[in-house]
Amino acid sequence: MDVPEQLESLAGGSIRWLQQGRTPVGRGPRGILRLGPAAIIAEEEAAKRNTLAAFPALSSLIPPTIMQGTVGDNVVLVEADLGEPDRGQAVPVFPPGTDQSHTAPLGELLSMVAPAGGVNVTPLIRALRRQHAALPFRPRAALIQRALRQPLTVTLSRGWAHGAITPGRLLAGGVCHWRHSGPDRIQQCDHAAVGPFDDPAVALCAVKWGWRFDALHAAEALVALGVIASTTGPITLSVTAHPGLSAADLRTLLGCAPGEVSRAQAAAAHGRARGLSVGGVKITVTTTPPIPPRAVPGFRQPRGRDPRRLFARYHDGIRLDDDARASLTPQRAAEAIAARIPGKTIVDGFCGAGGNAIAFARAGKRVIAIDTRADRLAQARHNAGIYGVADRITFQQGDFFALPTPADTCFLDPPWAAGDALLQRAWDHGRKHYRCGMVKLPRTFEVPTEEPLEVSFTPEGFPAFVMVEWRRSA
Ligand SMILES: C[S@@+](CC[C@H](N)C(=O)[O-])C[C@H]1O[C@@H](n2cnc3c(N)ncnc32)[C@H](O)[C@@H]1O
């Protein structure tokens, strides 16, 4: 096969090129093709991993890699296609090598970053006045007008990211934040990350998005840019939670770490914690001085609006009945579990439509997938076929509690609707009969406080479920 044919075979059909140059990007039926010299692709992938580690909530904006190959001298990645953003609303992209410095009044710079167009003071002031209790300054139109006249120097270029960064997605997570931004200017980026907002270099973009969608973030970014002085001091945030939660978990959950935070961060953390329990322990946030909580849009949205969050290859013919869909472990979470579960052979005691079993098999494990229902096993087998791993999984119809224990490790995701008693029974049975294992539990399940918890978050940072692990030495 020649090079174009090899590329088309990876793309699953003909390719429409979106970007040329040293690292071309194209769209094919299977996903977005990204190719370039191995060193450049490796660097980009490392940046992506770092960004994801720092901002787990960003996972919905960064498309997962479906396939990887080598064509000629280039490494080729096929990434999930998150759809094309509306160009008018695209975020700015700063390609490597561009260095166009602009010094201009803030108002003029704001008209150069997406979303297109200038800014109007009246709606921002109105929105700020509604939320004045959480503001770092007193909202006066003259103050904002003066800020818009302040000169600033930044580096800008325009383009768009293939990750479909839309206002809705940014709003769900917070404000935008670009990788590769330096302390005194914005440069080279190809996707947006979400808050907490703590880097003045991206404040310009944060102001622009916030102006339209989230006035408190815009206000905070104006302070970070130094064009408006904060008239209030920092807030101290304290949290009580299940002791098994890690500091990183608390940060993901609240959008900021306990300690000194800005007013906007404290208000949002307060809003996120309202009515939330993890491991059966209520999350309690207190602020000194006390400030009112703020609703965080999107934080409580149910997961899985886009079925590709459940299975990246959903559109290749994945089969799920309604209950299997509702109880499926989304691919990204299933992959994280598969990466840490010990053992070469895993008994998946409640396999459902195969969310976890497929991830285990793709991680190189052998899997014994058990379910009482023949139709669920048929879905799991079919779905495993789409991922090319059906031959690594033995599908077995039966009752997990009644079957023998043919491996050292088990994974348990019993149906939550059956109630906590069944979950507890499955966990007890697993611990008794298997040396190692993990059990997936609803976040409200009362986990003894001495057990460390592994929390799985939705891309919005909402705690979707908890995992508890056990290991006995042989
Ligand atoms: C929550 S779902 C599993 C979802 C799966 N982890 C996934 O990601 O697709 C639970 C499954 O357990 C099955 N089940 C219920 N009781 C069972 C039992 N005693 N033994 C084996 N399977 C059982 C149900 O039919 C259901 O398909």
PDBQT file of the ligand as one rigid body, heavy atoms in Angstrom, charges set to zero:
ROOT
HETATM    1  C1  LIG A 501     -23.978  -2.889  37.083  1.00  0.00    +0.000 C 
HETATM    2  S1  LIG A 501     -24.126  -4.119  35.870  1.00  0.00    +0.000 S 
HETATM    3  C2  LIG A 501     -22.467  -4.364  35.371  1.00  0.00    +0.000 C 
HETATM    4  C3  LIG A 501     -21.954  -3.330  34.419  1.00  0.00    +0.000 C 
HETATM    5  C4  LIG A 501     -20.601  -3.613  33.859  1.00  0.00    +0.000 C 
HETATM    6  N1  LIG A 501     -19.545  -3.479  34.851  1.00  0.00    +0.000 N 
HETATM    7  C5  LIG A 501     -20.312  -2.729  32.658  1.00  0.00    +0.000 C 
HETATM    8  O1  LIG A 501     -19.487  -1.788  32.790  1.00  0.00    +0.000 OA
HETATM    9  O2  LIG A 501     -20.894  -2.953  31.589  1.00  0.00    +0.000 OA
HETATM   10  C6  LIG A 501     -24.526  -5.518  36.818  1.00  0.00    +0.000 C 
HETATM   11  C7  LIG A 501     -24.828  -6.811  36.064  1.00  0.00    +0.000 C 
HETATM   12  O3  LIG A 501     -24.842  -7.862  37.026  1.00  0.00    +0.000 OA
HETATM   13  C8  LIG A 501     -25.761  -8.855  36.595  1.00  0.00    +0.000 C 
HETATM   14  N2  LIG A 501     -26.103  -9.661  37.805  1.00  0.00    +0.000 N 
HETATM   15  C9  LIG A 501     -27.012  -9.407  38.762  1.00  0.00    +0.000 A 
HETATM   16  N3  LIG A 501     -26.943 -10.366  39.722  1.00  0.00    +0.000 NA
HETATM   17  C10 LIG A 501     -25.958 -11.216  39.363  1.00  0.00    +0.000 A 
HETATM   18  C11 LIG A 501     -25.393 -12.403  39.951  1.00  0.00    +0.000 A 
HETATM   19  N4  LIG A 501     -25.852 -12.876  41.103  1.00  0.00    +0.000 N 
HETATM   20  N5  LIG A 501     -24.389 -13.023  39.304  1.00  0.00    +0.000 NA
HETATM   21  C12 LIG A 501     -23.913 -12.559  38.133  1.00  0.00    +0.000 A 
HETATM   22  N6  LIG A 501     -24.408 -11.457  37.521  1.00  0.00    +0.000 NA
HETATM   23  C13 LIG A 501     -25.420 -10.784  38.123  1.00  0.00    +0.000 A 
HETATM   24  C14 LIG A 501     -26.897  -8.060  35.984  1.00  0.00    +0.000 C 
HETATM   25  O4  LIG A 501     -27.602  -8.851  35.039  1.00  0.00    +0.000 OA
HETATM   26  C15 LIG A 501     -26.145  -6.863  35.344  1.00  0.00    +0.000 C 
HETATM   27  O5  LIG A 501     -25.946  -7.108  33.963  1.00  0.00    +0.000 OA
ENDROOT
TORSDOF 0
